[in-house]
Amino acid sequence: MPATSSPELEAGTPAKSEDVERRPEAPGAPSNRVQAGGDAAGLGRARATAFIVPAMLLIAAFLLFPAIWTIYLGLTDYRLTGLAAANPQFVGLDNLQNALSDDRFGNSMWLTVEYVIGSAVIGQVLLGFAVAWVMRERRGALRRLVESLLLLAWVLPGSVVAFLWIALLDRDSGTLNALLQTPGTGWLLEYPMASIIVFNIWRGAAFSMMLYAAAIGNVPPSHLETARLAGASTWQQLRDVVIPRIKGHILTNLLLISLWTFNDFTPFMLTAGGPDDKTEIMPVFIYKLALNSGELGFGAAISVLMLLFNLIIALFYVRMLRSRKDDAA
Amino acid sequence: MTATDIKATRRDAAEHGAAVAQARRVLRHAGFYTFICLLIAFFALPLLWLLAAPFDSAPGVTVSLPDFTLRNFQVLADNPYALRSLGNSVILAGGTGALTLLFSALAAYALSRVKLPGRDMLLYVLLLLSSIVTGTAAMVPLFNLAFELHLIDSQLGVILILTGGMLPSAIFILKDFMDGTPVSYEESARVFGASPLQIVRHIVVPLVRPGLATIAVWSVAQVWGNFLVPFLLLRSPEKSPAAVVMYTFYTEGGQPNLALISTYSLLYSLPVVLMFLFVSSRYGFRFHGGIKR
């Protein structure tokens, strides 16, 4: 895999029609040409199709079909138990209307906005960028230590990390209370939203750090040097040299982490939506509604809203990839 | 003002400027190290418990220097669910990894080498689909689907659903790899009469081995930490993976068994940490979006 390319940045860009695609050749490597229309192994269309079919079947069954079924279910009064379970009725947009006028939905929507903006858009972006910026010219043990710690928070399984934070924030003998000399503070009960926001910043900052480190590494050092010699402050260097150059990366980063954070179920393991629905972000809300209370139709209607939101972000993202690919070509 | 006065003034100004610059440098250093220390404390603090508690003879929730013992691992071995759930994680992650690897490699190769009608559109739709339909947004129909197909409480069901979710990204990453490998070997093998399947097995697979390794590591890491899908679909604790069983360790009864949870967390974390070390030593860990989401 090319060291600096992320799959997302390369993926999904249709090959340029019939012409021969050229990629930069590594020194000493054999010719890297791939003919878009060529068939080097003589696979043939029939066999090529057979190669693709198993993957497409699984994708159709477990991605495409659920998406369509969500939309259908969202239009019915389907429930897990009772009369509506045996014979679900078509209720049209009633579910959606009910959702939009339901206080619980409004509460959940607002909490989700807080969670995504607080932990991803502000927290992870600022912290990730700050680390990448102050570490930009460092090599050696300190940089490795910082990077490893952030990456460890990122790669550890969610269940483990959730428990580590439960232990840290424990009311009776949590490490944080011992450190801050605030015995008896139940962080998860008194500041539930702030807790899961800080938790998610901790968990996700590594991705932004890596992305920004790569982006800052691509800013020509001479530009920064020139700005410094002209007497530009750090803030001016960032505003006039760095940020205009890495705008695309900032947007990529924002879109991806918003998407991931919006679909994140991990806070459930920390607070299970409580106390009193105070951390009931959208995924937790749908889980409780559909699989705890059994209101599958109502839950599906809200899932449709989630799918719509995901679609909007993904469309932005794919469009940006395409325009960047066109710029590069 | 005499010439010497002017010189003196200039020297003073220069000295003053140097002092300001010096002060600024000291401030910047102080700021840098304060930031780094806070950063390290913030990230290390929750992790310390994972390092200390498993080896403490009386593990508490507070981080403390352990009174060293290995007895906690005995507690873990005696628990009927603990080791089995780690085995279940291996089954789920291994099964999903193998299926994802096989199907994505076949599809990516065909898509890379043969120009099928509608290929570009297909790739575009796949990319969209994989980012839109997530476990959280589609949990109702996934639960329904598994119910209708009698895949509730079935590990195969979890494996198939997770594979379906991972295939689009895997195909993208692999297609990118395959586009980057030269076709000349395949052409010459064909001249010597090798069949397409022989070519794929003996030439293409060795050429894209780094790509295959990436996909294997990536898919295993994804499933290893996945909580939601097995939590939704598996009912019996004998079939549940570590992510789910661990969650039940500390909600049942209110009093978490810290000796068990700590050793269990450590054992459960080790494989992903080892994989991460392997990947970072091999590829410098510049995966960006690839490795986890």
Interface residues (C-beta under 8 A of the other chain):
Chain A: M1 P2 A3 T4 S5 S6 P7 E8 L9 E10 A11 G12 P14 A15 E21 R23 A29 P30 S31 N32 R33 V34 Q35 A36 G37 G38 D39 A40 A41 G42 L43 G44 R45 R47 A48 T49 F51 I52 P54 A55 M56 L58 I59 A61 F62 L63 L64 F65 P66 A67 W69 T70 L73 A130 V131 V134 L142 L145 V146 L149 L150 L151 L152 A153 W154 V155 L156 P157 G158 S159 V160 V161 A162 F163 L164 W165 I166 A167 L168 D170 D172 S173 G174 T175 L176 A178 L179 W202 F207 M210 L211 A214 L256 L259 W260 N263 D264 F265 T266 M269 M282 P283 I286 Y287 A290 L291 L296 G299 A300 S303 M306 L307 N310 L311 I313 A314 L315 Y317 V318
Chain B: F32 F35 I36 L39 I40 F42 F43 A44 L45 P46 L47 L48 W49 L50 G60 V61 T62 V63 L99 F103 S104 L106 A107 Y109 A110 L111 S112 R113 V114 K115 L116 R119 D120 M121 L123 Y124 L126 L127 L128 L129 S130 S131 I132 V133 T134 G135 T136 A137 A138 M139 V140 P141 L142 F143 N144 L145 L160 I161 T163 G164 G165 L167 P168 S169 I171 F172 I173 K175 D176 F177 D179 G180 T181 P182 V183 S184 E186 E187 A189 R190 P196 I199 V200 I203 V204 P210 G211 T214 A221 W224 G225 F227 L228 L232 A242 A243 V244 M246 Y247 Y250 I261 S265 Y268 S269 V272 V273 F276 S280 Y283 G284 F285 R286 F287 H288 G289 G290 I291 K292 R293
